[in-house]
Amino acid sequence: MPADRPQSTRETVESIIVAFILAFLFRAFVAEAFVIPTGSMAPTLMGAHKDLVCQHCGMQYQASASSEFDSDTGALTDQKTVASTCANCRGLNKYDFRHNPNHATFSGDRILVSKFDYVFGEPQRWDVFVFKYPREARMNYIKRLVGLPNEQLQIREGDVYVRSPGQSDWAIARKPPRKIRAMRRAVFDTKYMPSDLAAAGWPGPWHPWPAPQGDAGPWRIEQTASSWQADLAAHDAPSFLRYFHKIPTDDQWQAVEQGRKLPPIDPYSSRLITDYLAYNSRYTLTSADALFELRQSRVDRFLPPLLRRGPRWQLPESVPDEQTALDVALERGLRVQSGYPSPPDGLHWVGDLCAAFDVEVSGSSGTLMVDLVEFGIHFRCDIDVATGRATLRGLDGETALPIFGDATAAQAQTPIKGPGRHRIEMANFDDQVVVWIDGDVVEFDTPTTFDSHRFRTAEHRRPHWTSADPMDAAPVGIGGQGLTMRVHRAQVFRDVYYIAIQRIAGSNQHSALAFTDYMMDGAYYAARADVVPDAAVRATLRSDSEAVAAVYAHPEWWSKTVLFSLRGMREFKLDEAEYFPMGDNSAESSDARAWTGHHYVEQRFLLGKALLIFWPHTWNTPVPYTPNLQRMRLIR
């Protein structure tokens, strides 16, 4: 037996060498792991961030903490993120570093990138891919692939248009259904109703339309602190439940926090849905080193960088137990920067929307209706529950438009036939309507793509409203005719809005206000009567962002203001082997739109296609390093 030891030792050494060689080859040619450094792809992929459960409505959302780290070196800065606003209810969430371990800063997603995909195949539009930054090859960037070689690109109204060689017309770049669901952004979800707002008298966003007289009407909405549902009784005329988008002001939130009742609020008041993203809503405390104590995890010291958690900042014991970092900062007069103006909202109207409903049909007859509105056009899907037959139309008032080619309607068979519970999803993204029933795409008898420019020319490419039909002021609806139904859950989503960057005069910062379709300059818009028609309102405005927000909140101005015609656009041209990348977080992505000297990445700099999040941040409770299995997934 002793004579075999040299042979055994040699085999062991050889095995280790082979393992190292295979690992090297795997990394070089098959796949490689990366850590997401910034929030330019959020919330698809996240850099250093907070992962929160809203204290007002209970929805989980994420907010950026990238400013706590130097983007070049990764070293800690003197900035600390201390609060953010919820994606669902816009409630302010103050980070409790003392009592909630999960309010710590988490490191970026760890992803696996396939190098094989681009060896045996061509990069595809909407891929999430990794590449070397052309101006500094040591830096790896991760973005979404939007433009392909030899194309001309145009970014306008939040969408991407392409023109291939030999073509004279622009064509909108459409996302396939799986990308629509991966890239849609939450606007509101009835599963997470803000109970403190409701207790103060804040009306929910879903209301019957036409508005009932008194208590009469076929719709009954039941809302408690933990549940929401809406019941429809069979009715001869079509009756809808429509979404009226609202955002509480700072004064209203202050009243809620103080336990006061709110003054009466018109339940049918509304404002436009925008490109607001909770990830960008962080409140950042600058020069805050004296306020915090850094506590390094002992376990982290022995882990490779890829698996370490983020830094653990704590308030000193001298700070009263009930105070948060934001409370202390405001009390001491420290400088706190917000990612958004007040009230927190985006700067760009998003008309491309998606709705999802969990419904329970009780009868064997009647028509179930789902409605989305953009540019005043109703895109309505009617499902006859007696036969399961679906009919999709584009309606301008009561007129059916020849919107799908020359057809005024598209038809399909669905599984909604007779009583039963179903999940219905409908999206109007990129001039195409997609319907899902119970997770499956509904196949219509004609393509459901269209060209909105045929029906809404330049001066009419804006939100529409009348007192008889709120249209874009209530752009999502579910309804029925002769139908008994219960809606258990209603969700509203929006598309990614790609900003055609028009920098604010004098600004070189990459911030939510520096990346905008509007050429803002102080309070220029705020002083223009053709932008803000009401002189009394103009007198109260202090900035262009406030002017934009005021227009969005006054539907009666939409036909008078020139604001929507002031949106800029950008065009780019690609040559052979050149690709155009953009981040999903368009307001805070340093991508080809903003690069100087060039607006593309060459094929030789491509590293591979992002495959999956294999190691998201771990949770700090119930025990440190609790796996975050929910976020381990394929990247779409």
C-alpha positions in Angstrom: 0.0 0.0 0.0 2.7 2.6 0.8 4.0 2.2 -2.8 0.8 3.6 -4.1 1.0 6.9 -2.3 3.2 8.8 -4.9 0.8 7.7 -7.6 -2.2 8.8 -5.6 -0.5 12.2 -4.8 0.3 12.8 -8.4 -3.3 12.0 -9.4 -4.6 14.5 -6.8 -2.2 17.2 -8.1 -3.2 16.5 -11.7 -6.9 16.6 -10.8 -6.4 20.0 -9.1 -4.5 21.3 -12.1 -7.2 20.1 -14.5 -9.9 21.6 -12.4 -8.1 25.0 -12.5 -7.7 24.7 -16.3 -11.3 23.8 -16.7 -12.4 26.7 -14.5 -10.2 29.1 -16.5 -11.6 27.8 -19.8 -15.1 28.0 -18.4 -14.6 31.6 -17.3 -12.8 32.6 -20.6 -15.1 30.9 -23.1 -18.4 29.7 -21.5 -19.6 31.9 -18.6 -18.4 34.5 -16.1 -19.9 36.0 -12.9 -20.3 39.7 -12.5 -21.5 42.0 -9.7 -23.9 44.8 -10.8 -22.2 48.1 -9.9 -25.0 50.7 -10.4 -28.7 51.1 -10.8 -28.8 51.9 -14.5 -30.7 48.6 -15.2 -33.0 48.9 -12.1 -35.2 47.3 -11.1 -34.4 44.5 -13.6 -30.9 44.4 -12.2 -29.7 46.4 -9.2 -26.5 47.8 -7.9 -26.0 48.7 -4.2 -29.6 49.2 -3.0 -32.1 49.0 -0.2 -34.7 46.3 -0.3 -37.8 47.4 1.6 -41.3 46.6 2.7 -43.4 49.8 2.7 -44.6 50.8 6.2 -47.8 52.3 4.7 -49.0 49.7 2.2 -46.8 46.6 2.6 -45.5 46.4 -0.9 -41.9 45.3 -1.4 -39.8 47.8 -3.4 -36.1 48.7 -3.9 -34.3 52.0 -3.8 -30.8 53.0 -4.9 -27.9 53.3 -2.5 -25.2 53.5 -5.2 -24.2 57.0 -4.1 -22.7 55.4 -0.9 -19.9 54.0 -3.1 -17.4 55.6 -5.5 -18.3 54.5 -9.0 -14.6 54.1 -10.0 -13.0 52.6 -6.9 -15.9 51.1 -5.0 -14.7 52.9 -1.9 -17.2 54.3 0.6 -18.2 57.9 0.1 -19.5 60.4 2.7 -23.1 60.0 1.5 -25.8 57.9 3.2 -29.2 57.1 1.9 -31.7 57.5 4.7 -35.2 57.3 3.1 -37.2 56.7 -0.1 -40.8 56.7 -1.4 -42.8 53.6 -2.1 -43.5 52.5 -5.7 -47.2 51.9 -4.9 -48.5 54.5 -2.5 -45.6 57.1 -2.6 -45.4 57.0 1.2 -42.1 58.1 2.7 -40.1 55.3 4.3 -37.5 56.3 6.8 -34.7 53.8 7.2 -34.5 52.4 10.7 -30.8 51.4 11.0 -31.1 50.6 14.7 -34.1 48.3 14.8 -34.4 46.8 11.3 -31.3 44.9 10.1 -32.8 44.7 6.6 -32.6 48.5 6.2 -28.9 48.0 5.7 -27.4 48.6 2.3 -27.3 45.5 0.2 -24.7 44.9 -2.5 -25.5 44.6 -6.2 -27.0 41.5 -7.9 -24.5 38.8 -8.8 -25.2 37.5 -12.3 -23.9 34.9 -14.6 -23.1 35.9 -18.2 -23.0 33.5 -21.1 -20.1 34.0 -23.5 -21.4 31.2 -25.8 -24.5 33.0 -27.0 -22.7 35.5 -29.1 -20.2 33.0 -30.4 -22.8 30.8 -32.1 -25.5 33.4 -32.6 -26.1 37.1 -33.2 -27.1 39.5 -30.4 -30.8 40.2 -30.4 -32.8 43.4 -29.7 -33.9 43.6 -26.1 -31.1 41.2 -24.9 -29.5 42.2 -21.6 -25.8 42.1 -22.3 -22.4 42.9 -20.9 -19.7 44.7 -22.8 -16.5 46.7 -22.3 -17.0 50.4 -22.2 -15.4 51.6 -25.5 -13.6 54.6 -23.9 -12.2 52.6 -21.0 -11.9 48.9 -21.7 -11.2 48.0 -18.1 -14.8 48.9 -17.2 -17.7 46.4 -17.7 -21.1 47.8 -18.5 -24.4 46.0 -18.5 -27.3 47.4 -20.5 -30.2 46.4 -22.7 -29.5 46.0 -26.5 -31.8 48.4 -28.3 -30.1 49.2 -31.7 -28.6 46.8 -34.2 -25.9 47.3 -36.8 -26.6 49.5 -39.8 -29.8 50.9 -38.3 -30.9 54.4 -37.7 -32.5 55.0 -34.3 -35.0 57.6 -33.1 -36.0 58.0 -29.5 -39.3 60.0 -29.1 -42.3 59.9 -26.8 -40.6 57.2 -24.7 -40.4 54.7 -27.6 -37.6 53.6 -29.9 -38.1 53.8 -33.7 -35.8 52.1 -36.2 -35.1 52.5 -39.9 -33.1 49.8 -41.7 -31.0 50.4 -44.8 -33.2 51.0 -47.8 -36.3 52.0 -45.8 -37.7 55.4 -45.9 -40.2 55.1 -43.0 -39.5 54.7 -39.3 -40.9 51.6 -37.6 -41.5 51.3 -33.8 -39.3 48.7 -32.1 -41.8 46.3 -30.4 -41.0 44.1 -27.4 -42.2 40.4 -27.6 -44.7 39.4 -24.9 -42.1 37.8 -22.6 -40.1 41.1 -22.6 -43.2 43.1 -22.0 -43.9 41.2 -18.8 -40.3 41.4 -17.7 -39.9 45.1 -18.4 -43.2 46.5 -17.1 -43.1 48.7 -14.0 -45.6 48.6 -11.2 -47.9 51.7 -10.8 -50.5 50.5 -8.4 -51.7 47.2 -6.9 -54.9 46.8 -4.8 -53.2 44.0 -2.9 -51.2 46.7 -1.1 -53.8 49.3 -0.1 -52.3 52.1 2.2 -54.4 51.6 5.3 -53.3 54.9 7.0 -54.2 56.9 4.0 -57.6 55.3 3.7 -58.3 55.9 7.5 -57.5 59.6 6.9 -60.1 59.8 4.1 -58.0 59.3 1.1 -60.1 57.8 -1.7 -58.9 54.7 -3.5 -58.0 55.0 -7.2 -60.7 52.6 -8.6 -64.1 54.1 -9.1 -67.3 53.2 -11.1 -67.8 54.9 -14.4 -70.2 56.3 -15.4 -70.2 57.8 -11.9 -73.3 56.5 -10.1 -76.0 58.8 -8.6 -76.0 58.4 -4.9 -75.5 54.8 -3.8 -77.1 53.4 -6.9 -75.0 51.5 -9.4 -73.9 47.9 -10.2 -70.5 48.2 -8.6 -69.7 47.6 -4.9 -66.2 48.1 -3.6 -65.1 46.6 -0.3 -61.9 47.9 1.2 -60.4 47.1 4.5 -56.9 47.6 6.0 -55.9 44.2 4.6 -58.1 43.5 1.6 -59.8 44.9 -1.5 -62.4 43.5 -3.8 -65.0 44.9 -6.3 -68.3 43.2 -7.1 -70.3 43.8 -10.3 -74.0 42.9 -10.5 -75.5 42.1 -13.9 -76.6 45.3 -15.6 -78.1 46.0 -19.0 -75.7 48.8 -19.9 -71.9 48.6 -19.9 -70.4 49.6 -16.6 -66.7 50.0 -15.8 -64.5 50.3 -12.8 -61.8 52.8 -13.9 -58.4 53.7 -12.5 -57.9 57.4 -11.4 -54.3 58.0 -10.7 -53.6 60.1 -7.6 -50.5 61.1 -5.5 -50.8 62.5 -2.0 -49.0 65.8 -1.4 -46.4 66.3 1.3 -49.0 68.3 3.3 -51.5 65.4 3.0 -48.9 62.9 4.1 -48.0 65.1 7.1 -51.7 65.2 8.1 -51.8 61.4 7.9 -48.7 60.9 10.0 -50.2 63.3 12.6 -53.4 61.3 12.7 -55.6 64.0 11.2 -58.4 63.6 8.8 -57.9 64.9 5.2 -60.2 67.5 3.7 -62.7 66.0 1.2 -61.0 64.8 -2.0 -62.8 64.4 -5.3 -62.5 60.6 -5.9 -62.6 61.3 -9.7 -59.7 63.7 -9.6 -56.7 62.3 -11.5 -53.2 63.0 -12.9 -51.2 61.4 -15.6 -49.1 58.3 -15.0 -45.4 59.1 -15.4 -42.0 57.4 -15.5 -41.6 57.7 -11.7 -39.4 54.9 -10.4 -39.2 54.2 -6.7 -35.6 53.1 -7.2 -34.6 56.7 -7.9 -36.5 58.2 -5.0 -33.8 58.0 -2.4 -33.1 60.7 0.1 -29.4 61.1 0.5 -27.6 62.7 3.4 -24.3 64.3 2.4 -21.2 64.7 4.7 -22.8 62.3 7.2 -19.7 60.5 8.5 -20.1 62.2 11.9 -23.6 60.9 12.3 -23.0 57.2 11.6 -20.9 54.4 13.0 -19.6 51.7 10.5 -19.8 48.2 11.8 -18.1 45.6 9.7 -19.4 42.0 9.8 -16.8 39.6 11.1 -18.0 36.9 8.7 -17.6 39.3 5.7 -13.9 39.5 6.4 -13.5 35.9 5.5 -15.8 35.8 2.4 -14.7 36.5 -1.2 -15.9 40.0 -2.4 -18.5 38.3 -4.6 -20.4 37.0 -1.5 -20.0 39.9 0.9 -22.9 41.9 2.2 -22.9 45.7 2.1 -21.7 48.0 4.9 -23.6 48.2 8.2 -24.1 51.8 9.3 -25.5 52.4 12.8 -26.7 55.5 14.6 -24.7 56.2 17.8 -26.3 55.4 21.2 -26.6 59.1 21.9 -29.5 59.4 19.3 -32.9 58.9 20.9 -34.3 55.4 20.2 -37.4 56.5 18.4 -35.5 58.8 15.9 -34.4 57.7 12.4 -31.4 59.0 10.6 -33.6 61.3 8.5 -35.2 62.7 11.7 -31.8 63.5 13.2 -30.5 65.0 9.9 -33.5 67.4 9.6 -33.3 68.3 13.3 -29.7 69.2 12.9 -30.2 71.1 9.7 -28.0 68.7 7.6 -28.3 68.7 3.9 -30.7 66.1 2.5 -31.0 65.6 -1.3 -34.1 64.0 -2.9 -34.1 62.0 -6.1 -37.4 63.6 -7.2 -39.1 67.0 -6.7 -42.1 67.2 -4.3 -44.5 65.5 -4.6 -42.4 62.6 -5.8 -43.2 62.0 -9.5 -41.5 61.5 -12.8 -41.3 64.1 -15.6 -42.7 62.2 -18.5 -46.2 61.0 -19.3 -46.3 57.3 -20.1 -49.2 56.3 -22.2 -48.1 52.7 -22.8 -49.9 50.8 -20.0 -50.6 47.2 -18.9 -53.4 46.0 -16.6 -53.8 42.7 -14.7 -57.0 41.5 -13.0 -57.8 38.5 -10.9 -61.5 38.0 -11.7 -64.2 35.5 -10.7 -67.1 35.1 -13.1 -70.3 33.9 -11.5 -72.7 33.6 -14.4 -72.9 31.8 -17.7 -73.7 34.8 -19.9 -72.7 38.4 -20.3 -69.7 40.3 -21.6 -66.4 40.9 -19.7 -64.6 44.1 -20.8 -61.0 45.3 -20.3 -60.1 48.7 -21.5 -56.8 50.7 -22.0 -56.6 54.3 -23.3 -53.8 56.1 -25.0 -54.1 59.4 -27.0 -57.9 59.2 -26.3 -58.2 55.9 -28.1 -59.9 53.1 -26.2 -58.3 49.7 -26.8 -61.1 47.4 -25.6 -61.2 43.6 -25.3 -64.7 42.2 -25.0 -65.1 38.5 -23.9 -68.4 36.8 -24.3 -68.4 34.4 -21.3 -71.1 32.3 -22.9 -68.8 31.3 -25.8 -65.3 32.4 -24.6 -65.0 34.5 -27.8 -62.9 37.7 -27.5 -63.1 40.7 -29.7 -60.4 43.4 -29.6 -61.2 46.9 -31.0 -59.7 50.4 -31.1 -62.5 52.9 -30.4 -62.4 56.7 -31.0 -65.5 57.6 -29.0 -68.1 55.1 -30.4 -66.4 54.7 -33.7 -64.4 51.5 -34.4 -61.2 52.4 -36.1 -59.5 50.2 -38.8 -56.6 50.0 -36.4 -55.3 46.5 -37.1 -54.3 47.0 -40.7 -57.7 47.4 -42.4 -59.6 45.4 -39.8 -61.8 47.1 -37.2 -61.6 44.1 -34.9 -59.5 41.1 -34.0 -61.0 37.9 -32.6 -59.8 34.9 -30.7 -61.1 32.0 -28.5 -60.3 32.2 -24.8 -60.8 29.8 -21.9 -63.1 32.3 -20.1 -66.3 30.4 -20.7 -69.0 30.2 -18.0 -68.3 30.5 -14.3 -64.7 30.4 -13.1 -61.7 32.3 -11.8 -59.1 33.7 -14.2 -56.2 36.1 -14.4 -56.5 38.5 -17.3 -53.6 40.7 -18.4 -53.7 43.2 -21.3 -50.9 45.5 -22.5 -50.7 48.3 -25.0 -46.9 48.7 -25.4 -45.1 49.9 -28.5 -48.2 50.2 -30.7 -49.3 46.6 -30.1 -52.0 45.1 -27.9 -51.2 41.8 -26.1 -53.7 39.8 -24.0 -52.9 37.0 -21.6 -55.4 34.6 -20.0 -54.1 32.6 -17.1 -50.5 33.3 -18.2 -50.9 32.3 -21.9 -50.9 34.7 -24.8 -54.2 35.0 -26.6 -53.7 34.3 -30.4 -56.0 36.6 -32.4 -57.0 36.0 -36.0 -55.2 39.1 -37.2 -52.0 40.8 -35.9 -52.8 43.2 -33.1 -50.0 45.7 -34.0 -50.9 49.1 -35.3 -49.5 52.5 -36.2 -50.8 55.1 -33.8 -49.6 57.9 -36.1 -52.3 57.0 -38.6 -55.0 58.1 -36.1 -53.2 60.7 -33.9 -51.0 63.2 -35.8 -48.5 65.5 -34.1 -50.9 68.0 -32.5 -53.1 65.2 -31.1 -50.3 63.0 -29.7 -51.2 64.1 -26.2 -53.5 62.9 -23.4 -57.2 63.5 -24.1 -60.0 64.3 -21.6 -63.6 65.4 -21.6 -66.1 65.7 -18.8 -68.2 62.9 -20.5 -65.2 60.6 -21.0 -62.1 60.9 -18.8 -60.0 58.9 -21.4 -56.3 59.4 -20.5 -57.3 60.7 -17.0 -58.7 57.2 -16.3 -56.7 55.1 -18.7 -57.4 51.6 -17.3 -60.8 50.0 -16.9 -62.5 46.6 -16.3 -66.2 46.2 -16.8 -69.1 44.2 -17.9 -72.5 44.1 -19.5 -75.1 41.6 -18.3 -72.3 40.0 -16.2 -72.0 39.1 -12.5 -68.3 39.2 -11.6 -66.0 39.8 -8.6 -62.6 41.5 -9.1 -60.2 40.2 -6.4 -57.2 42.1 -7.5 -56.4 44.9 -9.9 -52.9 45.9 -11.0 -51.6 48.8 -13.2 -48.2 48.7 -14.9 -46.4 51.0 -17.3 -43.8 50.5 -20.0 -40.1 51.6 -19.7 -39.9 55.2 -20.9 -36.8 55.9 -22.9 -35.7 59.5 -22.5 -34.5 61.5 -25.5 -31.9 63.4 -23.4 -32.2 67.1 -23.5 -30.0 68.5 -20.8 -31.0 71.2 -18.4 -29.1 74.3 -19.2 -26.0 74.5 -17.2 -26.3 70.9 -15.8 -23.7 68.2 -16.4 -25.0 65.9 -13.7 -26.5 62.5 -14.5 -29.6 62.9 -12.4 -33.4 62.3 -12.7 -33.8 66.0 -13.7 -30.8 66.2 -16.0 -32.1 63.4 -18.2 -35.4 64.7 -19.6 -37.2 65.1 -22.9 -37.8 68.8 -22.1 -35.2 71.5 -22.5 -35.7 73.0 -19.0 -34.1 76.2 -17.9 -35.0 77.3 -14.3 -38.6 78.4 -14.4 -39.0 79.1 -18.1 -42.0 76.8 -18.6 -43.5 77.9 -15.4 -43.8 81.5 -16.7 -45.4 80.5 -20.1 -49.1 80.9 -20.5 -49.2 78.5 -23.4 -47.7 75.8 -21.0 -49.7 76.6 -17.8 -52.9 78.2 -18.9 -54.0 79.3 -15.4 -52.4 82.6 -14.3 -53.1 82.0 -10.6 -51.3 78.6 -10.7 -48.4 80.1 -12.7 -47.8 82.6 -9.9 -47.2 79.7 -7.4 -44.7 77.7 -9.5 -41.0 77.9 -8.7 -39.6 75.6 -11.3 -40.2 73.9 -14.7 -40.6 70.5 -13.0 -43.5 72.0 -10.9 -45.0 73.4 -14.2 -44.9 69.9 -15.7 -46.5 68.4 -12.6 -49.2 71.0 -12.6 -50.1 70.3 -16.3 -50.3 66.6 -15.6 -52.7 67.2 -12.7 -55.2 69.3 -14.7 -56.9 67.3 -17.4 -58.9 70.3 -18.5 -55.6 72.0 -19.7 -54.4 69.1 -21.9 -56.1 70.4 -25.0 -54.8 73.9 -24.4 -51.1 73.4 -23.3 -48.2 73.1 -25.8 -46.2 71.1 -23.2 -46.6 67.8 -25.0 -45.3 69.3 -28.3 -42.2 70.5 -26.5 -40.9 67.0 -26.0 -37.6 66.5 -27.8 -36.3 63.6 -29.8 -32.9 62.2 -30.6 -31.6 60.3 -33.7 -28.5 58.0 -33.9 -26.9 56.1 -36.8 -25.1 52.8 -36.5 -22.6 51.3 -38.9 -21.5 47.7 -39.4 -20.8 45.8 -36.1 -22.1 48.6 -34.0 -24.7 48.2 -31.2 -26.8 50.8 -29.3 -27.2 50.0 -25.5 -29.6 51.7 -23.1 -30.4 51.1 -19.4 -33.9 50.1 -18.2 -33.6 52.9 -15.6 -33.6 55.5 -18.4 -33.5 58.5 -16.0 -30.2 57.4 -14.4 -28.4 55.4 -17.0 -25.1 56.6 -18.5 -25.5 54.8 -21.8 -25.1 55.5 -25.6 -27.5 58.4 -25.4 -25.1 60.4 -23.3 -21.7 59.2 -24.4 -19.6 61.9 -26.0 -17.7 61.3 -29.3 -19.6 58.1 -30.1 -23.0 56.5 -29.5 -22.4 52.8 -29.9 -20.4 49.8 -28.7 -18.5 47.8 -31.3 -19.0 44.0 -31.5 -15.4 43.3 -30.5 -16.2 44.8 -27.0 -19.2 42.4 -26.4 -18.6 40.0 -23.5 -21.8 38.0 -23.5 -25.5 37.8 -22.7 -26.8 38.0 -19.1 -28.3 34.7 -18.1 -29.5 34.7 -14.5 -29.2 36.2 -11.1 -27.5 33.4 -9.3 -26.7 35.2 -6.0 -28.8 38.1 -5.0 -28.2 39.8 -1.7 -28.9 37.8 1.4 -31.3 38.9 4.2 -30.1 39.9 7.6 -33.1 38.3 9.4 -34.3 36.0 10.8 -30.5 35.1 10.8 -27.7 36.8 8.9 -27.0 35.4 5.4 -30.6 34.1 5.0 -30.8 33.2 1.2 -32.9 35.4 -1.0 -34.3 32.6 -3.1 -37.2 34.7 -4.5 -34.8 36.8 -6.5 -32.8 33.9 -8.0 -34.1 33.9 -11.6 -33.4 34.1 -15.3 -32.8 37.5 -16.7 -35.3 38.7 -19.3 
